[in-house]
Amino acid sequence: MECRRIVCALLLSGLVCFGHSWDLRSVGIDQFRVRHVSLYHSRAFLTIESHNVSLVEATWPENTGNQRPRVLSSDVDDRSCRGVRHVLGTDIDRLARLWVLCGVRHSDCPPKLIIRSLLSPSTGEIHHRFRRTDSDQRLHAIAVDPVPASDGDTRAFITLVDEDYILLYSLFKRTMGKLRFEKNDLTSLHPISLSEVSVNNNRLYVADTVSDRLFALPIRNLRQLAFPEDGVQKIIMKTNVTYIGRLLGRPCGLKLDFRDNLLYVLQRDGAIVKWTPGRSLKAENHRVILQQGTNITQIILGIAGNAWAVSGEYVSLETRRHCMKINV
């Protein structure tokens, strides 16, 4: 409560109301909730929650021109487990490949990771299915490392709910490994849920959504980490982790900007806050970017310092917009 009062008392930064919206009625989707957005130039890949669709390609910004949205998932197709189904989130790597993390619903198909090129769709897709023994895992989010590993590999971090490790996928090896943390006092933090992650060129942060703790991982060392040789069935890798401190509340939508500042959403307060590494995580070392936002789920960073707050539902029914431009 103390942190909450302090956050509410901080000065609110300038907010620019610049509406963006996605109207999906042309493809038969009237009611939906935006879970996640990935951008590639004028293309927006929307992970949504609706009764029959979970991934749609639309335009950015908003519904520009006459381009119609395109449904990319096949959530109601029960004939095959190969399609895009029950999408949890996406990311786009430096070579314009779309990474799609698919969860599991009603134990019909195992969770999987699908990778496809946005520039050359005809080159086919890469599919990685999680082992049946891992099907009970509650996958949460995916973040692709923007910097290649020392061997040129492209890797992605995948978080889970209620777990004390994260997954690391190697595109070169086409395999998945568990990344466990080495820290003597980590056991005292249980129960723990390392489900929020953000990575940029210089830093990698993981947040615990049970106790609001923030951890830093040695991203440069991880890029030097070699995956085991082919044929290894169970890959477990270990890395040191640094405990930074407690965030101001349960975090959502962690985002590192180009200056290594960390932005995150406090859904309890309807706020987006910004913290600069090297300082303590006290409330006075945070800057409030947005307050009293509606169902904010994500922060999008664009070119030239532009940024948007993404709302799961319409910011207002009158404007039917999902995003608002913010000053960070």
Secondary structure as UniProt FT lines:
FT   HELIX           2..9
FT   HELIX           25..27
FT   STRAND          33..40
FT   TURN            41..42
FT   STRAND          43..49
FT   STRAND          55..59
FT   TURN            65..66
FT   STRAND          70..71
FT   TURN            75..76
FT   STRAND          87..92
FT   TURN            94..95
FT   STRAND          97..102
FT   TURN            106..107
FT   STRAND          112..117
FT   HELIX           121..123
FT   STRAND          125..129
FT   HELIX           132..134
FT   TURN            135..136
FT   STRAND          139..144
FT   TURN            150..151
FT   STRAND          155..160
FT   TURN            161..162
FT   STRAND          165..170
FT   TURN            171..174
FT   STRAND          175..182
FT   TURN            184..185
FT   HELIX           186..189
FT   STRAND          194..199
FT   STRAND          204..208
FT   TURN            209..211
FT   STRAND          213..217
FT   HELIX           219..224
FT   TURN            230..231
FT   STRAND          236..240
FT   STRAND          242..246
FT   STRAND          251..256
FT   TURN            258..259
FT   STRAND          262..266
FT   TURN            267..270
FT   STRAND          271..275
FT   TURN            277..278
FT   HELIX           283..285
FT   STRAND          286..290
FT   STRAND          296..301
FT   HELIX           303..305
FT   STRAND          307..311
FT   TURN            317..320
FT   STRAND          323..326
//
